Amino acid sequence: MPIASDVDCAGGSGNGPAYVQGPVRVIGTDVYGLDHDNDGVGCEQRD
């Protein structure tokens, strides 16, 4: 069940309304689109 209408990575370009500080483990369907490289970890720091 979603915790908000949208969750984005803190410090990114997303507009919320909720934010998460990563990295976070993504289990099941990535409903918020946090795991851009599909490795099971969302909000990873990108170089």
PyMOL commands that place a pseudoatom at each C-alpha (Angstrom):
pseudoatom trace, name=CA, resn=MET, resi=1, chain=A, elem=C, hetatm=0, pos=[0.000, 0.000, 0.000]
pseudoatom trace, name=CA, resn=PRO, resi=2, chain=A, elem=C, hetatm=0, pos=[1.431, 3.415, -0.933]
pseudoatom trace, name=CA, resn=ILE, resi=3, chain=A, elem=C, hetatm=0, pos=[2.444, 5.745, 1.890]
pseudoatom trace, name=CA, resn=ALA, resi=4, chain=A, elem=C, hetatm=0, pos=[1.850, 8.875, -0.218]
pseudoatom trace, name=CA, resn=SER, resi=5, chain=A, elem=C, hetatm=0, pos=[0.656, 9.790, -3.686]
pseudoatom trace, name=CA, resn=ASP, resi=6, chain=A, elem=C, hetatm=0, pos=[4.339, 10.062, -4.705]
pseudoatom trace, name=CA, resn=VAL, resi=7, chain=A, elem=C, hetatm=0, pos=[7.679, 9.484, -3.000]
pseudoatom trace, name=CA, resn=ASP, resi=8, chain=A, elem=C, hetatm=0, pos=[10.909, 10.897, -4.415]
pseudoatom trace, name=CA, resn=CYS, resi=9, chain=A, elem=C, hetatm=0, pos=[14.562, 10.661, -3.443]
pseudoatom trace, name=CA, resn=ALA, resi=10, chain=A, elem=C, hetatm=0, pos=[15.620, 13.456, -1.094]
pseudoatom trace, name=CA, resn=GLY, resi=11, chain=A, elem=C, hetatm=0, pos=[17.895, 15.947, -2.815]
pseudoatom trace, name=CA, resn=GLY, resi=12, chain=A, elem=C, hetatm=0, pos=[16.720, 14.915, -6.288]
pseudoatom trace, name=CA, resn=SER, resi=13, chain=A, elem=C, hetatm=0, pos=[14.562, 16.723, -8.803]
pseudoatom trace, name=CA, resn=GLY, resi=14, chain=A, elem=C, hetatm=0, pos=[11.275, 15.123, -7.698]
pseudoatom trace, name=CA, resn=ASN, resi=15, chain=A, elem=C, hetatm=0, pos=[8.396, 17.211, -6.381]
pseudoatom trace, name=CA, resn=GLY, resi=16, chain=A, elem=C, hetatm=0, pos=[7.167, 14.932, -3.547]
pseudoatom trace, name=CA, resn=PRO, resi=17, chain=A, elem=C, hetatm=0, pos=[4.946, 15.257, -1.544]
pseudoatom trace, name=CA, resn=ALA, resi=18, chain=A, elem=C, hetatm=0, pos=[7.072, 12.687, 0.360]
pseudoatom trace, name=CA, resn=TYR, resi=19, chain=A, elem=C, hetatm=0, pos=[10.829, 12.161, 0.246]
pseudoatom trace, name=CA, resn=VAL, resi=20, chain=A, elem=C, hetatm=0, pos=[13.134, 9.324, 1.324]
pseudoatom trace, name=CA, resn=GLN, resi=21, chain=A, elem=C, hetatm=0, pos=[16.850, 9.484, 2.091]
pseudoatom trace, name=CA, resn=GLY, resi=22, chain=A, elem=C, hetatm=0, pos=[18.586, 6.592, 0.366]
pseudoatom trace, name=CA, resn=PRO, resi=23, chain=A, elem=C, hetatm=0, pos=[19.828, 4.130, -0.325]
pseudoatom trace, name=CA, resn=VAL, resi=24, chain=A, elem=C, hetatm=0, pos=[16.641, 2.104, 0.219]
pseudoatom trace, name=CA, resn=ARG, resi=25, chain=A, elem=C, hetatm=0, pos=[15.820, -1.511, -0.683]
pseudoatom trace, name=CA, resn=VAL, resi=26, chain=A, elem=C, hetatm=0, pos=[13.070, -1.753, -3.317]
pseudoatom trace, name=CA, resn=ILE, resi=27, chain=A, elem=C, hetatm=0, pos=[10.962, -4.897, -2.882]
pseudoatom trace, name=CA, resn=GLY, resi=28, chain=A, elem=C, hetatm=0, pos=[8.361, -5.913, -5.448]
pseudoatom trace, name=CA, resn=THR, resi=29, chain=A, elem=C, hetatm=0, pos=[7.081, -3.377, -7.949]
pseudoatom trace, name=CA, resn=ASP, resi=30, chain=A, elem=C, hetatm=0, pos=[8.930, -0.045, -7.915]
pseudoatom trace, name=CA, resn=VAL, resi=31, chain=A, elem=C, hetatm=0, pos=[5.714, 2.010, -7.766]
pseudoatom trace, name=CA, resn=TYR, resi=32, chain=A, elem=C, hetatm=0, pos=[7.581, 5.258, -7.050]
pseudoatom trace, name=CA, resn=GLY, resi=33, chain=A, elem=C, hetatm=0, pos=[10.338, 4.804, -9.670]
pseudoatom trace, name=CA, resn=LEU, resi=34, chain=A, elem=C, hetatm=0, pos=[13.173, 5.051, -7.133]
pseudoatom trace, name=CA, resn=ASP, resi=35, chain=A, elem=C, hetatm=0, pos=[15.323, 2.213, -8.578]
pseudoatom trace, name=CA, resn=HIS, resi=36, chain=A, elem=C, hetatm=0, pos=[16.411, 3.612, -11.932]
pseudoatom trace, name=CA, resn=ASP, resi=37, chain=A, elem=C, hetatm=0, pos=[18.938, 0.860, -12.676]
pseudoatom trace, name=CA, resn=ASN, resi=38, chain=A, elem=C, hetatm=0, pos=[16.694, -2.015, -11.468]
pseudoatom trace, name=CA, resn=ASP, resi=39, chain=A, elem=C, hetatm=0, pos=[19.278, -3.458, -9.042]
pseudoatom trace, name=CA, resn=GLY, resi=40, chain=A, elem=C, hetatm=0, pos=[16.895, -3.553, -6.056]
pseudoatom trace, name=CA, resn=VAL, resi=41, chain=A, elem=C, hetatm=0, pos=[18.353, -0.422, -4.441]
pseudoatom trace, name=CA, resn=GLY, resi=42, chain=A, elem=C, hetatm=0, pos=[16.671, 2.964, -4.821]
pseudoatom trace, name=CA, resn=CYS, resi=43, chain=A, elem=C, hetatm=0, pos=[17.943, 6.485, -4.248]
pseudoatom trace, name=CA, resn=GLU, resi=44, chain=A, elem=C, hetatm=0, pos=[21.561, 5.495, -4.771]
pseudoatom trace, name=CA, resn=GLN, resi=45, chain=A, elem=C, hetatm=0, pos=[24.031, 8.309, -5.033]
pseudoatom trace, name=CA, resn=ARG, resi=46, chain=A, elem=C, hetatm=0, pos=[24.864, 8.868, -8.691]
pseudoatom trace, name=CA, resn=ASP, resi=47, chain=A, elem=C, hetatm=0, pos=[28.268, 10.080, -9.864]
for i in range(1, 47): cmd.bond("trace and resi %d" % i, "trace and resi %d" % (i + 1))
show_as sticks, trace
zoom trace
